[in-house]
Amino acid sequence: MSVRNGRQFLSIPGPTTVPDEVLAAMHRPAVDIRKGELVNVTARLKDDLRMISKSNGTPFIYIANGHGAWEAALSNVLSRNEKVLVLESGSFAAGWGQSGGTIGLDVEVLPGNWRKAVDPDAVEARLKADKSGDIKAVLVVQVDTASSVFNDIPAIRRAIDNAGHDALLMVDTIASLGTMDYRMDEWGVDVTVAACQKGLMMSPGVSFTIANKKAMARHQNANLRTAYWDWTSRQGAEHYQNYAGTPPVHMLFGLQKAFEIIREEGLNQIFTRHQLLAGATRAAVEKWSEQGEFAFNITEPKERANSVTTVLVSNEENLGPIHDYCSEKCGVVVGVGIAALSGKALRIAHMGHINAPMLLGTLSSIEMSLKALKIPHGTGGTQAAIEYLAANVPQ
């Protein structure tokens, strides 16, 4: 027996649910890639990227996932054997650094804790010790989807400034852009990396970099530049040069619709919605954790991301049955633990195109699995989520 028939709930932290309007926007004939409508679409998308990142920087659009944007960012501002400092707080900053190592960078990892945010004091101390200025860039994620940590980007910027260091601050916003506040210019970020498949509610396959004037100046002397990723060639006079060849026409139409939805709701409302749904999730997890079987991966509440919650499971043998029950019996796909938390955690996504019924359905299905599988847990998690939302979403 199951109750899964109906629309599947995709509750993983990327790719996220794509709105029907976005899917419909892609269902149309192709157009001329050199002039006319598509030229205007590209210009509007660049304005949208400046809007959502709160930046006057220069955006670049890539036919690639986030890993491609990682390489694009590094190769455009750095030269072979230059050192980058990676701020560990989970899996993805380290992954970004590893991608730099494969193209010839000297990668140093500032050790962090998978259960805590980056320590700005440790960043400041390491940069003060770099008397010769060997470190050319600092790499950090605003949100790490493996650990579900939220890093304080303004505090990291202050650490760099307090150290009197000239390293570029490069921030991965793949799991945060469109889910929480991000102020590239105000916070002194030099390069932003983003992708479309999470908070931007689009099918995977398009990613972005945004560069400020300092980054564009460094670009002039970078010797890791290659034909495909190169910022200079992508600023050529012909429209197709924006994409180093044929544009991803239908994905651009979908992304345009996604930004229309974002503009209609408004960034502040979007951030509040994510904050509320994250709070509801935490209320449920807190109840489930009362018997010791479950625990928040991120120990400090203020360091927990509003886009995803990683939940540690004491008895790892329970993870497979929970995931299978939710999928096979309820039609809900819950995120698995990855990297160092593979086989040790589940991840509940609350990002992008999601509302209260979708989240409550996911939480209810997880709690249903715990009851059906007789896994020890504090009862009333879904009710706690309902009560949290009722108290914080007044009439």
N, C-alpha and C positions, 0 to 999 in steps of 0.2 A: 504494500500500500504506500502511496505517496500523495502529496498535495502540491506537486511541483508544476503541473500543467498551468500555463499562463505565461506572462512575461517574466523572463529571468531577471533577477536582480544581480548586477555585477558590482560587487562591493570590494573590489581590489583597488590598490592605489596606483592605477594606471595600467592599461588605458581605462578610462572611465566611461560612463554612459554618454553616448552621443545623442543630443536632442533630435527629435523627429524633424524639426525645422532645418537643422544642419544637414541631416541625411537628404532631405528633399532638395536642398539648395545645390547639392552635388549631382542631382539627377536631371541633367540637361545636356544639350549638345556642346561640343567643344567650340572654341572661338579662336580668332586670329591672335597669335601670341606676340605680334610685333607692334600692333597699334590698336586703338579703339578701347573697348570696355576693359580689357584685362590690364592695360596700362594704368587706368584709373583705380582698379582694384588693388594693384600693388601699392600705389601711392597711399590709398586709404588704410591699407594694412600697416604700413609703416607709421602712419599717424596713430593708429590704434595701439601699436607697440609702444610708442612714446607715451601715450595716454596711460596705459596700464602699468608701465614701469615708472611713471612720473619723471620723465627724462627728456631732455632736448638732444640726446645723443643720436648717433647714426645707427639705424637698425639694418640688419642683413638677414635675409630669409634663405634657408637651406632645405633642399629635399633630403632630409636625414632625420634620424631620431636624435635624442639628446646626446648620445655618444658622439655623433657627428659634430654637433655644436661645441662639445668639449674641445675636439681637435681644432675646429675652426678658430675658437677663441685663443688657444695656446699658440697655434702656428702663425697667427697674424700679429702677435706682439712680442714674440720671443725668438731668440737665436739658439743654435745648437750649443749644448753644454751649459746654458744658463740655468741657474737654480730657482726652483719654485718651492714654496713652503706650503704644505698641505695641512689643513686643520682638521684633524680626525674627530668625528662625532657620530660615526656610523660607517656605512659602506661607500657612499657615493662620492665624497670628496677624495677618498683614497682611490676609487676607480678613475676619477678624473686625473689624479696624479699619475696613475699607472699608464693612462693613455699618453701622457706627456713623456713618460720614460721611453715609450716605444718610438717616439719621433726624435729622440736625442736630447731631452732635457735631463738635468740633474734634479732628482726629486727627493726632497726631505719631508718626512712626515712628523709633524708635531703631535706626539702621542696624546690621545684623548680617551674618553670613556664612553662606551656605547650606551651608557645610561644617563649621560649628562651632556649639557651643551658645551661648546668651546669656551675655555677659560680665557677671557681677554687679557688677564694679567700674565698668563703664560705666553701669549702672543707678544705682548709688549716686551717681556724679558728676553725672548728669543731674538727679536728684532734689534734690541739694544745691544745684544752680544754680537750682532753681525756688523762689526766695525768697518769691514771692507765693502759693505754693500753688495755682497754676493747674491743675496736673495732679490730676485727681480719681480716676483709676483707672489701674492698670497691667495690660495684657493680655498673657498669655503662654500658650503651649501646653506641656504636659508632654512630649508627643511630637508631632513634625510628620511626617505620613506622606509628604509630598513629599520632604523631605530625609533622613528617618529619624533625626533628631537627638533626643536625650533631654536635656531641660533640668532643671537642679538647682533645684527649687522652694524648698527650704529656704534655699539660698544667695541666691536672689532676695529672699526674705522678709527675710533678714538685711540685705541691701543697702538695702531700704526703711527698715528700722528704724534702721540706721546713719546714714541721711540725715535721720532725725527727721521723716520725711514721713508725712502722714496719708492718702495715696492708698489706695484699695481695691486689694487684690491679687485679680485675677480670672484663673482658670486653666481652660483648655480641656483636659479629660481624655478627649476623644472617642476618641483612639487609644491611650490608656494604661490607662483604668480597667478593671480585671479582667485586666490583663496584668502589672502591676508595682505595687509598693507606692505608696500614696497616702494621706496623713494630713492631711486638711483642717484639723482643729482644731489638731493638734500643730504643723503648719507655718504656721499663721496665715493660711490662705487665707480670703478673705471671700466669694467667690462661685465655685462650681464649675459648670462646664458639662460635660455628658456626653450620650452617645447610645447607642442599644441595639445597633447593627449591627456592632460590632467585637468587643471583648473580652467583651461581654455576650451574644453568640451568638444574636441575635434578628434577625428581618427588619427592614429599615429602616422608619422612620416614627414612632418614639417617641424623644423626647429629654428632657433633665432640666436643671434648675438646682437648686443647693443653696445656701442663703444663711445666713450666720451672723448674730449679733445686730447687729453693726455694719452689715452690708448691709441688714438689715431696718429699721434706724433711718434709713439714707440713703433708703430706699424711700419713707418718709413724705413727703419733700420733692421727690421726683423728678417732673419735669413732662413726661417723655417717655412716661409710662405710657399704655397703650392697653387697650381692653376685653379683647382676647383674651389678651395676655401678662400682664396685671396680677396681681401676687401677692396683693393684698388680696382681690379678687373671687374668686380661686381658693381662698381659705380660708373661703368661705361655708358656711352650715349644710347646704345641700343637696349630696348626693354629686355630682351632675352638675356642680356649680360647680368641682370639682377639675379639670375638663377644659374649662371654658367652654362646655359643651354636652354632646352625646352622647359618651360615652367610647369609645375604640377597643377594644371588648370583647374580641375574639378576640386582639388583640395583647397585651392585658394577661394573658390566660391563658397565652400563649406566654412572655411575660416572667417570669411567676411560675414556670413550669417551668425556665427558664434559671437563675433564682436558686436554685432547689432544687438544680440540678446544681452550681452554684458552691459552695453551702454544703456539699454532700456531699463534694466534692473538698477544700475548704478553701483559704483564700486563700494561705497560705504555700506549699502544694503547687502551686497554680496559678502563683504567681510563679516558683517553682523550675522548673517545666515550661517556662515561656516562656523563662527564662534559658538552660536547656539547649538548647532548640531554636534559639534565637538564636545560641548558641555554635557549634552544629553548622553553621548557615548561614554564619557567618563563617569557619569552617574551610574550607568549600568555596570561598567567594569568594576567600579568600586564596590558595588553590592556583590557581584559574582566573586570578588576576591576575599570575601569575609572568612571563607573556610581554608584559605591558604593554597588552593589549587591554582589560582590565577593571581597575576600581579602586573601593574604597569611597568613597562620597560623603562620609561623615563621617570625617575624617582621624584624630581622636583616639579610640582604642578605647573609653574610658570614657564617651564621649558618644554611643555608638551605642545605638539603641533596641532593646528586647527584643521588639518587636511587628512590626517591618518593617525590611528592609535594602535601601537604595537603592544600586544598582551602576551606576557610570558606564561607558559603552562608548566607546572611542576612535574606532572607525570606526562612525559613526552609521548607515551603510547596512546594518549587520549587525542592527540592532534589529528591523526588520520581519520578516526571515526567522526570527529566533529566536522571536519571539512566534507567528508563523504555524506554525512547525514544532511547537512545544510544543502548540499548540491543535489543529491539524489532524491531526497524526500521533500525539500522545500523550494528548490529552484533558486537558491542563493549561493553565489560564489564568493567565499570569504578569502581574503588574502593569506598566503602562507608566509612564514618567516623565511628570510633570505640571508645569504652570506653567513656571518657568524651566528645568526639566530635561525638558521635553517633547521627545521625539525624541533625547534624550541619555542615557537611563538606563533600566534595568529595575528593578522593585521586587518583592522576594520577601517575601510576607507570612508571618508565623509567629505568628498571634494567634488567640485564641478557641478554637473547637472543632477542635483540631489535635493530632496525636500524631506519634510518630517515623515510622511508615510513611507517613503523609501527607506529611510534610516530605521524607523521603528520596526518595519518589516524585517530588516536584517537583524536587528537586536533580538526581536522576538524569535526568529528562526534559530539563532545561536542558543538562546535560552531554552527553546524547545528541544534542541539537540542535547543540551546538558541534562535535562530532565529525562528524556527518552533513553539516554545512554547511562543514566545513573552516575553521572560524574559529580563529585562533591562541589558544591558552589553555594554562595549566598543567594537566596531566592529574592525575587522582586526586582531584578535588574531592569527589566523593561518598564515596570511600573515606576521605578525611580527616574528613568529617562522621561517618561510622560509627565511626571510631576515637575521635573526640572523645566521642561518646555512650557508647561502650563503656568509656572510661576514667572517665567521670563518672556513669555509672548502674551501679554495682556490683551484683553478684548479691545 
